[in-house]
Amino acid sequence: MEVFPSPLESAKFIADNSKDVSVDEEGVRRVAESLFDKALTAEFGLEGWKSLHELNPQSASKEAVAWVFLVDTLNFSFWSEREEQKYLVKYKGKTYSGYWSLCAAVNRALDDGIPITSAPYFATVTLDQVKHIFRSDTEVSIPLIEERHRVLNESGTVLLEKFGGSFLTCIKMSNGSAQKLLHLIVENFPSYRDEAVYEKKRVSFYKRAQILVADTWSVLEGKGDGCFEDISSLTIFADYRIPQVLVHLKAMKYSEELMKKLREGTIFQSGDKEEVEIRGCSIWCCALICKHLLELYEKKGQDMRDKINAVLLDYYLWDYAREHREEMKDIPFHQVRSIYY
Ligand SMILES: Nc1nc2c(c(CN[C@H]3C=C[C@H](O)[C@@H]3O)cn2[C@@H]2O[C@H](COP(=O)(O)O)[C@@H](O)[C@H]2O)c(=O)[nH]1
């Protein structure tokens, strides 16, 4: 059995050695306090995954699980070099950008009778078919279209060869363990192996693998095959929006030098020191926010461990970032073209 570095241990190691990114303890405390009342609302709960997002599947069927697997296999790199020229998809009268444009394109294909979520289809889908399915309603195409085609064929082939063509089989093999499912995903689907080397040590983030476990938990409403007793062992998902919102909320800080590079629009490479520090410190910062939030409730005699975890904190912060895009525009996000997030 291969050894996988733990994203949480990786994050602590990165945060302890980071030069250009730091977690602000006082800021973390303030964010935890500001979330105290929120933690009890529907916005923070597992139900929000369906009730707040019309493009997400509303059922807990095998087809809904297949939808989650397909979307999280393609859940990466939606940012555009110029804000005014973006990939957009119109669906049922609404125009969607970023991650939601991916979901809109998938739902549009399904409505057109294209079985995009079925493994025999996406294992052999052609590049031209992928270009048609993810066609844009602007001049700007979806980024990394060739890589998307490659990971679709790769993931579909693995699903067919190892799991009878169904991700639900993979979920059942995890026997209700989030960590087991995480390892099955990283072990069998190469495009999910989101790792780096930092200060000569192998570190992991497993952003798409962890969000796939989390979205599986959400779409199955934490019940049946989706009841993971260790769901709280997952970390937040180190994308390019969570770091932005943590800096905006002053729970995390960038050095002057890094801020200058970000403001100049530097394109980093996957695995660069700055990128690893941004992602690792984001995971560690959110682990501390969760810890403080649980302690605040403990002081009031309330054990909130089944209502507060990194998954729900992540979903809340990610939705917050989308709703506060305007206020956050002076905080740059780090630009990397990568299939990992
Ligand atoms: N940390 C974290 N990263 C997330 C998500 C999601 C979608 N999850 C939604 C689905 C159900 C839940 O209720 C969530 O609302 C996408 N991403 C990442 O964001 C980036 C896209 O950003 P923008 O360009 O602004 O759309 C890109 O790296 C993408 O991989 C999340 O939840 N957490």
Ligand as a Chemical Component Dictionary entry (heavy atoms), coordinates in Angstrom:
data_LIG
# 
_chem_comp.id                   LIG 
_chem_comp.type                 NON-POLYMER 
_chem_comp.pdbx_formal_charge   0 
_chem_comp.three_letter_code    LIG 
# 
loop_
_chem_comp_atom.comp_id 
_chem_comp_atom.atom_id 
_chem_comp_atom.alt_atom_id 
_chem_comp_atom.type_symbol 
_chem_comp_atom.charge 
_chem_comp_atom.model_Cartn_x 
_chem_comp_atom.model_Cartn_y 
_chem_comp_atom.model_Cartn_z 
_chem_comp_atom.pdbx_ordinal 
LIG N1  N1  N 0 -12.237 25.439 -1.711  1  
LIG C1  C1  C 0 -13.192 25.253 -2.612  2  
LIG N2  N2  N 0 -12.883 25.400 -3.915  3  
LIG C2  C2  C 0 -13.889 25.212 -4.794  4  
LIG C3  C3  C 0 -15.188 24.867 -4.438  5  
LIG C4  C4  C 0 -15.923 24.752 -5.644  6  
LIG C5  C5  C 0 -17.354 24.411 -5.845  7  
LIG N3  N3  N 0 -18.006 23.823 -4.725  8  
LIG C6  C6  C 0 -19.365 24.221 -4.586  9  
LIG C7  C7  C 0 -20.256 23.127 -4.892  10 
LIG C8  C8  C 0 -20.979 22.782 -3.850  11 
LIG C9  C9  C 0 -20.584 23.507 -2.674  12 
LIG O1  O1  O 0 -21.705 24.041 -2.059  13 
LIG C10 C10 C 0 -19.693 24.595 -3.170  14 
LIG O2  O2  O 0 -20.350 25.812 -3.185  15 
LIG C11 C11 C 0 -15.055 25.045 -6.676  16 
LIG N4  N4  N 0 -13.854 25.320 -6.142  17 
LIG C12 C12 C 0 -12.641 25.819 -6.784  18 
LIG O3  O3  O 0 -12.782 27.238 -6.862  19 
LIG C13 C13 C 0 -12.126 27.715 -8.027  20 
LIG C14 C14 C 0 -13.186 28.330 -8.927  21 
LIG O4  O4  O 0 -13.563 29.557 -8.357  22 
LIG P1  P1  P 0 -14.365 30.614 -9.322  23 
LIG O5  O5  O 0 -13.395 30.945 -10.466 24 
LIG O6  O6  O 0 -14.656 31.774 -8.403  25 
LIG O7  O7  O 0 -15.611 29.888 -9.824  26 
LIG C15 C15 C 0 -11.485 26.494 -8.683  27 
LIG O8  O8  O 0 -10.201 26.299 -8.143  28 
LIG C16 C16 C 0 -12.401 25.369 -8.203  29 
LIG O9  O9  O 0 -11.742 24.110 -8.213  30 
LIG C17 C17 C 0 -15.484 24.705 -3.051  31 
LIG O10 O10 O 0 -16.609 24.396 -2.603  32 
LIG N5  N5  N 0 -14.450 24.919 -2.187  33 
# 
loop_
_chem_comp_bond.comp_id 
_chem_comp_bond.atom_id_1 
_chem_comp_bond.atom_id_2 
_chem_comp_bond.value_order 
_chem_comp_bond.pdbx_ordinal 
LIG N1  C1  SING 1  
LIG C1  N2  DOUB 2  
LIG C1  N5  SING 3  
LIG N2  C2  SING 4  
LIG C2  C3  DOUB 5  
LIG C2  N4  SING 6  
LIG C3  C4  SING 7  
LIG C3  C17 SING 8  
LIG C4  C5  SING 9  
LIG C4  C11 DOUB 10 
LIG C5  N3  SING 11 
LIG N3  C6  SING 12 
LIG C6  C7  SING 13 
LIG C6  C10 SING 14 
LIG C7  C8  DOUB 15 
LIG C8  C9  SING 16 
LIG C9  O1  SING 17 
LIG C9  C10 SING 18 
LIG C10 O2  SING 19 
LIG C11 N4  SING 20 
LIG N4  C12 SING 21 
LIG C12 O3  SING 22 
LIG C12 C16 SING 23 
LIG O3  C13 SING 24 
LIG C13 C14 SING 25 
LIG C13 C15 SING 26 
LIG C14 O4  SING 27 
LIG O4  P1  SING 28 
LIG P1  O5  DOUB 29 
LIG P1  O6  SING 30 
LIG P1  O7  SING 31 
LIG C15 O8  SING 32 
LIG C15 C16 SING 33 
LIG C16 O9  SING 34 
LIG C17 O10 DOUB 35 
LIG C17 N5  SING 36 
# 
